Amino acid sequence: MLSLSFAGINDLIFKKYSDRSRSVGVFVSIIGMVWSLFFIVKGLINETLFFNNQTIFIGLFAGITSVVANILLIKAMKHTSASAGAMIYRLNIVFLAILAFLFLNEKFTFLKILSLGLAVLATYLISKGNNKQINQSLKNTYLF
């Protein structure tokens, strides 16, 4: 519940930030620098900080995809409601479940497939809300 609460606070901050015309890149960069500093200090304190090709590759890949995802979230929130934007962003679980099935031998049961399908359907229905500020094709673009 605490994690969900912080995710909600994060989404509200992103929505408030998207309402103004400021540089999204600078905002995400500052957030990235703060978290990088935090994890570097934590790694040094715990003596778990080390670099090799694998950790550098995974770190760069995770960092780049996270930055792109957060920039797209902020941009999308300029044109959608916070609830729809946050819910669409959380649909990453669908892709993670597919990757787990493909690469980690996760078993796909009927209940898992049904749950993922319902998550996608719920997000689609919420994105069809009565926000008349933008046309439907633009909404579909941000949903994608």
Z-matrix of the N, CA and C atoms (Angstrom, degrees):
N
C 1 1.452
C 2 1.528 1 111.03
N 3 1.330 2 115.30 1 -36.84
C 4 1.454 3 119.31 2 179.10
C 5 1.534 4 110.23 3 -64.17
N 6 1.323 5 115.85 4 -42.36
C 7 1.467 6 120.47 5 178.55
C 8 1.528 7 110.87 6 -62.11
N 9 1.328 8 116.98 7 -43.85
C 10 1.466 9 120.46 8 178.20
C 11 1.530 10 110.94 9 -64.32
N 12 1.324 11 116.29 10 -37.38
C 13 1.469 12 119.73 11 178.59
C 14 1.524 13 110.93 12 -63.30
N 15 1.338 14 116.35 13 -45.18
C 16 1.459 15 119.62 14 179.13
C 17 1.529 16 111.47 15 -66.97
N 18 1.337 17 117.26 16 -35.83
C 19 1.466 18 120.14 17 176.46
C 20 1.528 19 109.92 18 -63.08
N 21 1.335 20 116.35 19 -40.01
C 22 1.464 21 120.33 20 177.65
C 23 1.515 22 112.20 21 -64.51
N 24 1.325 23 116.94 22 -42.21
C 25 1.467 24 121.03 23 176.89
C 26 1.522 25 109.90 24 -62.41
N 27 1.326 26 116.67 25 -43.15
C 28 1.461 27 121.89 26 177.96
C 29 1.536 28 110.71 27 -58.85
N 30 1.324 29 116.69 28 -44.93
C 31 1.462 30 120.08 29 -179.76
C 32 1.526 31 111.77 30 -65.15
N 33 1.327 32 116.97 31 -38.40
C 34 1.466 33 119.95 32 177.83
C 35 1.529 34 110.97 33 -65.25
N 36 1.329 35 116.65 34 -40.19
C 37 1.468 36 119.80 35 177.17
C 38 1.527 37 109.96 36 -63.23
N 39 1.339 38 116.54 37 -43.66
C 40 1.463 39 120.09 38 178.15
C 41 1.523 40 110.94 39 -61.37
N 42 1.339 41 117.30 40 -41.86
C 43 1.475 42 120.60 41 -179.75
C 44 1.521 43 110.04 42 -64.85
N 45 1.322 44 117.52 43 -44.88
C 46 1.470 45 120.58 44 178.80
C 47 1.529 46 110.50 45 -61.93
N 48 1.337 47 116.47 46 -40.50
C 49 1.463 48 120.10 47 179.70
C 50 1.521 49 110.25 48 -66.11
N 51 1.325 50 117.42 49 -37.08
C 52 1.470 51 120.59 50 -177.43
C 53 1.522 52 112.40 51 -70.71
N 54 1.332 53 116.99 52 -19.97
C 55 1.471 54 120.18 53 -179.29
C 56 1.527 55 113.05 54 -70.82
N 57 1.311 56 117.15 55 -14.35
C 58 1.468 57 120.65 56 -179.22
C 59 1.515 58 109.17 57 -113.58
N 60 1.325 59 116.00 58 159.53
C 61 1.460 60 119.07 59 179.54
C 62 1.529 61 109.23 60 -93.69
N 63 1.322 62 114.68 61 89.58
C 64 1.455 63 123.22 62 176.82
C 65 1.515 64 108.29 63 -129.68
N 66 1.313 65 115.83 64 169.55
C 67 1.453 66 120.88 65 -179.94
C 68 1.530 67 110.42 66 -74.59
N 69 1.319 68 116.01 67 117.07
C 70 1.454 69 121.20 68 178.36
C 71 1.528 70 109.51 69 -70.58
N 72 1.331 71 117.24 70 -37.11
C 73 1.461 72 121.02 71 -179.46
C 74 1.514 73 112.78 72 -60.82
N 75 1.318 74 117.12 73 -42.01
C 76 1.471 75 120.85 74 179.09
C 77 1.527 76 109.67 75 -64.81
N 78 1.314 77 117.12 76 -43.71
C 79 1.460 78 122.30 77 179.71
C 80 1.530 79 110.91 78 -58.96
N 81 1.329 80 116.89 79 -49.86
C 82 1.463 81 121.49 80 -179.35
C 83 1.532 82 110.44 81 -67.21
N 84 1.324 83 117.54 82 -35.74
C 85 1.467 84 120.73 83 178.21
C 86 1.521 85 111.71 84 -63.79
N 87 1.315 86 117.16 85 -42.54
C 88 1.469 87 120.68 86 179.11
C 89 1.533 88 109.69 87 -63.64
N 90 1.318 89 116.73 88 -44.20
C 91 1.462 90 120.61 89 177.49
C 92 1.531 91 109.74 90 -59.57
N 93 1.327 92 116.81 91 -44.90
C 94 1.461 93 121.28 92 179.77
C 95 1.515 94 112.87 93 -62.17
N 96 1.326 95 116.75 94 -40.74
C 97 1.467 96 119.84 95 179.16
C 98 1.530 97 111.21 96 -65.92
N 99 1.321 98 116.96 97 -40.55
C 100 1.468 99 120.55 98 179.18
C 101 1.532 100 110.11 99 -62.46
N 102 1.328 101 116.72 100 -48.11
C 103 1.467 102 119.91 101 -179.27
C 104 1.526 103 111.45 102 -67.47
N 105 1.316 104 117.75 103 -37.84
C 106 1.469 105 120.34 104 177.61
C 107 1.525 106 110.27 105 -61.29
N 108 1.316 107 116.50 106 -46.39
C 109 1.464 108 120.70 107 178.28
C 110 1.525 109 110.87 108 -60.46
N 111 1.313 110 116.05 109 -43.31
C 112 1.468 111 120.51 110 179.19
C 113 1.530 112 110.81 111 -58.16
N 114 1.343 113 117.00 112 -49.72
C 115 1.465 114 119.72 113 -176.25
C 116 1.529 115 112.36 114 -73.00
N 117 1.320 116 118.53 115 -29.84
C 118 1.464 117 120.25 116 174.93
C 119 1.530 118 109.69 117 -65.82
N 120 1.316 119 117.09 118 -47.25
C 121 1.467 120 121.04 119 178.90
C 122 1.529 121 109.91 120 -62.77
N 123 1.329 122 117.08 121 -44.11
C 124 1.465 123 120.65 122 178.51
C 125 1.525 124 110.86 123 -61.24
N 126 1.322 125 118.05 124 -42.17
C 127 1.460 126 121.76 125 178.02
C 128 1.513 127 112.48 126 -65.00
N 129 1.327 128 116.81 127 -38.50
C 130 1.470 129 120.21 128 177.64
C 131 1.522 130 111.31 129 -67.33
N 132 1.322 131 116.51 130 -42.57
C 133 1.468 132 120.66 131 179.80
C 134 1.527 133 110.76 132 -64.11
N 135 1.321 134 116.87 133 -43.50
C 136 1.464 135 121.56 134 -178.25
C 137 1.528 136 113.07 135 -83.82
N 138 1.332 137 116.23 136 -4.00
C 139 1.468 138 122.84 137 -177.18
C 140 1.525 139 112.02 138 56.58
N 141 1.326 140 115.72 139 39.66
C 142 1.465 141 121.35 140 178.93
C 143 1.523 142 111.86 141 -116.10
N 144 1.312 143 116.97 142 7.52
C 145 1.464 144 120.74 143 -178.12
C 146 1.524 145 109.25 144 -87.34
N 147 1.316 146 116.34 145 116.92
C 148 1.460 147 120.95 146 174.49
C 149 1.521 148 108.56 147 -149.14
N 150 1.306 149 115.17 148 155.55
C 151 1.455 150 120.84 149 -177.91
C 152 1.520 151 109.34 150 -124.33
N 153 1.315 152 115.59 151 133.32
C 154 1.453 153 122.76 152 168.22
C 155 1.534 154 106.71 153 -145.74
N 156 1.302 155 117.69 154 178.73
C 157 1.465 156 120.22 155 -176.18
C 158 1.526 157 112.28 156 -58.21
N 159 1.317 158 116.38 157 -41.04
C 160 1.462 159 120.10 158 -177.58
C 161 1.530 160 111.54 159 -66.73
N 162 1.341 161 118.04 160 -47.02
C 163 1.464 162 119.66 161 -178.80
C 164 1.524 163 111.40 162 -67.78
N 165 1.323 164 117.15 163 -35.06
C 166 1.468 165 119.63 164 177.70
C 167 1.524 166 109.96 165 -66.83
N 168 1.340 167 117.95 166 -44.22
C 169 1.465 168 121.14 167 179.58
C 170 1.524 169 111.04 168 -62.56
N 171 1.338 170 116.32 169 -49.33
C 172 1.472 171 119.90 170 -179.00
C 173 1.521 172 110.38 171 -63.39
N 174 1.335 173 117.05 172 -42.21
C 175 1.458 174 120.63 173 178.95
C 176 1.513 175 113.06 174 -62.69
N 177 1.333 176 116.67 175 -44.27
C 178 1.464 177 120.03 176 178.34
C 179 1.523 178 111.37 177 -65.31
N 180 1.326 179 116.25 178 -44.70
C 181 1.469 180 119.98 179 -179.87
C 182 1.524 181 110.79 180 -62.10
N 183 1.331 182 116.99 181 -47.59
C 184 1.465 183 121.19 182 179.39
C 185 1.526 184 111.00 183 -63.45
N 186 1.325 185 116.98 184 -40.95
C 187 1.461 186 120.78 185 -179.93
C 188 1.514 187 112.70 186 -65.31
N 189 1.325 188 115.99 187 -45.54
C 190 1.470 189 119.72 188 -179.28
C 191 1.526 190 110.84 189 -64.89
N 192 1.333 191 117.33 190 -45.16
C 193 1.464 192 118.80 191 179.90
C 194 1.522 193 111.40 192 -66.27
N 195 1.316 194 117.71 193 -34.71
C 196 1.459 195 120.68 194 177.61
C 197 1.528 196 111.38 195 -66.63
N 198 1.325 197 116.53 196 -43.62
C 199 1.471 198 120.70 197 178.54
C 200 1.525 199 110.45 198 -61.97
N 201 1.317 200 116.91 199 -47.32
C 202 1.468 201 120.70 200 180.00
C 203 1.525 202 110.23 201 -61.55
N 204 1.337 203 116.99 202 -44.97
C 205 1.463 204 120.63 203 -179.70
C 206 1.524 205 111.47 204 -61.40
N 207 1.320 206 117.64 205 -42.64
C 208 1.465 207 120.07 206 -178.79
C 209 1.524 208 112.45 207 -71.12
N 210 1.319 209 117.23 208 -36.91
C 211 1.470 210 119.69 209 175.75
C 212 1.519 211 109.93 210 -64.18
N 213 1.332 212 117.32 211 -44.69
C 214 1.464 213 120.52 212 178.45
C 215 1.526 214 111.17 213 -63.71
N 216 1.344 215 117.29 214 -36.94
C 217 1.462 216 120.18 215 177.33
C 218 1.520 217 110.93 216 -62.19
N 219 1.327 218 116.47 217 -46.86
C 220 1.471 219 119.52 218 -179.54
C 221 1.521 220 110.48 219 -64.18
N 222 1.331 221 116.98 220 -42.51
C 223 1.472 222 120.29 221 178.68
C 224 1.520 223 110.68 222 -63.11
N 225 1.334 224 117.41 223 -42.88
C 226 1.463 225 120.62 224 -179.67
C 227 1.520 226 111.27 225 -65.98
N 228 1.334 227 116.86 226 -35.46
C 229 1.460 228 119.75 227 -179.46
C 230 1.520 229 112.52 228 -67.88
N 231 1.336 230 117.06 229 -16.49
C 232 1.462 231 118.98 230 174.15
C 233 1.522 232 110.77 231 -67.11
N 234 1.339 233 117.03 232 -23.85
C 235 1.459 234 121.17 233 -172.98
C 236 1.520 235 113.47 234 -120.58
N 237 1.319 236 117.90 235 2.47
C 238 1.461 237 121.09 236 178.26
C 239 1.520 238 108.54 237 -133.37
N 240 1.312 239 115.24 238 172.43
C 241 1.461 240 119.09 239 175.56
C 242 1.525 241 108.72 240 -76.08
N 243 1.314 242 115.96 241 159.80
C 244 1.469 243 120.13 242 179.40
C 245 1.520 244 110.26 243 -63.15
N 246 1.328 245 117.40 244 -39.26
C 247 1.467 246 119.89 245 -178.23
C 248 1.523 247 111.15 246 -65.07
N 249 1.317 248 117.75 247 -43.83
C 250 1.467 249 120.20 248 179.18
C 251 1.521 250 111.00 249 -68.17
N 252 1.321 251 117.28 250 -44.56
C 253 1.463 252 120.50 251 -179.37
C 254 1.511 253 112.35 252 -62.00
N 255 1.323 254 116.86 253 -44.30
C 256 1.465 255 120.58 254 -179.77
C 257 1.523 256 111.01 255 -67.03
N 258 1.316 257 116.81 256 -40.06
C 259 1.460 258 119.72 257 -179.59
C 260 1.528 259 111.35 258 -67.47
N 261 1.303 260 116.80 259 -40.10
C 262 1.463 261 120.50 260 177.51
C 263 1.524 262 109.47 261 -63.30
N 264 1.308 263 116.83 262 -43.09
C 265 1.462 264 121.25 263 179.31
C 266 1.528 265 111.06 264 -60.46
N 267 1.326 266 117.44 265 -37.86
C 268 1.459 267 121.66 266 -178.44
C 269 1.533 268 111.91 267 -74.20
N 270 1.319 269 117.82 268 -7.49
C 271 1.462 270 119.79 269 177.10
C 272 1.519 271 112.47 270 -68.34
N 273 1.312 272 118.02 271 -0.06
C 274 1.461 273 119.47 272 176.77
C 275 1.522 274 111.19 273 -58.67
N 276 1.329 275 117.35 274 -18.17
C 277 1.460 276 119.86 275 177.65
C 278 1.520 277 111.96 276 -61.88
N 279 1.315 278 117.30 277 -30.59
C 280 1.464 279 120.43 278 178.91
C 281 1.524 280 109.59 279 -64.53
N 282 1.314 281 117.00 280 -47.27
C 283 1.461 282 120.61 281 179.96
C 284 1.527 283 111.31 282 -67.56
N 285 1.332 284 116.62 283 -37.28
C 286 1.466 285 119.99 284 177.15
C 287 1.522 286 110.94 285 -64.06
N 288 1.316 287 116.96 286 -39.66
C 289 1.461 288 120.25 287 178.88
C 290 1.528 289 110.81 288 -64.63
N 291 1.323 290 116.98 289 -40.70
C 292 1.466 291 120.82 290 177.65
C 293 1.524 292 110.41 291 -64.58
N 294 1.335 293 117.36 292 -43.87
C 295 1.465 294 120.79 293 177.81
C 296 1.529 295 111.17 294 -63.05
N 297 1.331 296 117.30 295 -38.98
C 298 1.468 297 120.48 296 177.95
C 299 1.524 298 110.24 297 -63.66
N 300 1.318 299 116.43 298 -39.34
C 301 1.469 300 120.76 299 177.21
C 302 1.526 301 110.70 300 -64.10
N 303 1.336 302 116.82 301 -43.23
C 304 1.464 303 120.89 302 -176.21
C 305 1.527 304 113.06 303 -74.28
N 306 1.319 305 117.77 304 -40.47
C 307 1.456 306 119.97 305 -169.89
C 308 1.527 307 115.32 306 -111.50
N 309 1.321 308 118.17 307 -17.61
C 310 1.462 309 120.50 308 -175.95
C 311 1.527 310 112.89 309 -117.49
N 312 1.319 311 116.58 310 11.59
C 313 1.475 312 122.57 311 179.05
C 314 1.523 313 113.05 312 57.08
N 315 1.319 314 116.79 313 31.98
C 316 1.462 315 121.41 314 175.58
C 317 1.529 316 107.87 315 -67.95
N 318 1.306 317 116.06 316 141.15
C 319 1.464 318 120.14 317 179.88
C 320 1.526 319 108.93 318 -87.82
N 321 1.323 320 115.32 319 133.12
C 322 1.454 321 120.71 320 175.87
C 323 1.517 322 108.21 321 -96.38
N 324 1.314 323 116.40 322 111.86
C 325 1.457 324 120.73 323 177.64
C 326 1.523 325 108.73 324 -98.41
N 327 1.303 326 116.22 325 166.80
C 328 1.459 327 120.66 326 178.21
C 329 1.524 328 110.84 327 -58.17
N 330 1.331 329 116.43 328 -41.83
C 331 1.467 330 120.68 329 -178.52
C 332 1.533 331 111.62 330 -63.90
N 333 1.335 332 117.68 331 -39.11
C 334 1.464 333 120.76 332 178.09
C 335 1.524 334 110.91 333 -65.91
N 336 1.320 335 116.41 334 -44.87
C 337 1.463 336 120.35 335 179.66
C 338 1.526 337 109.95 336 -63.32
N 339 1.326 338 117.19 337 -43.77
C 340 1.466 339 121.14 338 177.95
C 341 1.522 340 110.85 339 -61.02
N 342 1.322 341 117.64 340 -44.15
C 343 1.474 342 121.61 341 -179.62
C 344 1.522 343 111.52 342 -62.37
N 345 1.328 344 116.88 343 -45.10
C 346 1.469 345 120.15 344 178.77
C 347 1.519 346 110.88 345 -64.42
N 348 1.315 347 116.60 346 -40.72
C 349 1.467 348 120.34 347 177.59
C 350 1.517 349 112.24 348 -62.57
N 351 1.330 350 116.64 349 -42.04
C 352 1.467 351 120.44 350 178.19
C 353 1.531 352 111.38 351 -66.08
N 354 1.331 353 117.04 352 -35.55
C 355 1.470 354 120.27 353 177.05
C 356 1.524 355 110.30 354 -63.32
N 357 1.318 356 116.76 355 -44.02
C 358 1.467 357 120.76 356 178.26
C 359 1.528 358 110.04 357 -64.57
N 360 1.325 359 117.65 358 -44.83
C 361 1.464 360 121.58 359 -179.88
C 362 1.530 361 111.07 360 -62.29
N 363 1.321 362 117.33 361 -45.01
C 364 1.472 363 120.50 362 179.65
C 365 1.519 364 111.05 363 -61.23
N 366 1.306 365 116.67 364 -42.60
C 367 1.463 366 120.44 365 179.18
C 368 1.522 367 110.60 366 -64.08
N 369 1.311 368 116.62 367 -43.11
C 370 1.470 369 120.79 368 178.72
C 371 1.528 370 110.25 369 -61.01
N 372 1.328 371 117.41 370 -44.80
C 373 1.469 372 120.57 371 -178.71
C 374 1.527 373 111.53 372 -66.30
N 375 1.330 374 117.58 373 -39.63
C 376 1.469 375 120.20 374 178.10
C 377 1.528 376 110.29 375 -65.68
N 378 1.342 377 116.57 376 -37.39
C 379 1.465 378 119.31 377 -179.20
C 380 1.523 379 111.93 378 -68.53
N 381 1.326 380 117.46 379 -16.68
C 382 1.472 381 121.54 380 178.88
C 383 1.522 382 111.37 381 -86.66
N 384 1.325 383 117.70 382 14.29
C 385 1.461 384 122.37 383 -177.41
C 386 1.518 385 113.10 384 -54.79
N 387 1.299 386 116.11 385 -178.62
C 388 1.462 387 122.67 386 -173.67
C 389 1.514 388 113.75 387 -89.17
N 390 1.321 389 118.46 388 28.34
C 391 1.452 390 121.34 389 177.42
C 392 1.527 391 108.37 390 -74.16
N 393 1.311 392 117.62 391 102.04
C 394 1.462 393 121.83 392 -174.36
C 395 1.524 394 112.91 393 -88.01
N 396 1.337 395 118.00 394 7.90
C 397 1.456 396 120.54 395 -177.43
C 398 1.520 397 112.34 396 -70.99
N 399 1.316 398 117.76 397 -27.72
C 400 1.454 399 120.12 398 -178.56
C 401 1.518 400 109.25 399 -131.81
N 402 1.338 401 116.17 400 156.39
C 403 1.451 402 118.94 401 -179.10
C 404 1.521 403 111.55 402 -76.83
N 405 1.336 404 115.97 403 166.59
C 406 1.463 405 121.16 404 -172.80
C 407 1.532 406 112.19 405 -65.76
N 408 1.341 407 118.45 406 -36.47
C 409 1.464 408 118.77 407 -178.61
C 410 1.529 409 110.69 408 -66.28
N 411 1.324 410 117.44 409 -34.58
C 412 1.470 411 119.99 410 176.50
C 413 1.517 412 110.22 411 -69.63
N 414 1.334 413 117.81 412 -38.02
C 415 1.456 414 120.72 413 175.04
C 416 1.524 415 110.40 414 -59.84
N 417 1.316 416 116.48 415 -43.35
C 418 1.464 417 120.21 416 -179.87
C 419 1.526 418 110.66 417 -63.63
N 420 1.324 419 117.62 418 -35.86
C 421 1.451 420 120.94 419 177.10
C 422 1.513 421 110.61 420 -61.59
N 423 1.338 422 117.29 421 -45.65
C 424 1.461 423 120.06 422 179.48
C 425 1.517 424 111.70 423 -70.72
N 426 1.335 425 118.22 424 -30.98
C 427 1.453 426 120.73 425 173.86
C 428 1.516 427 110.66 426 -62.76
N 429 1.346 428 115.85 427 -42.72
C 430 1.463 429 119.68 428 177.65
C 431 1.510 430 110.62 429 -64.03
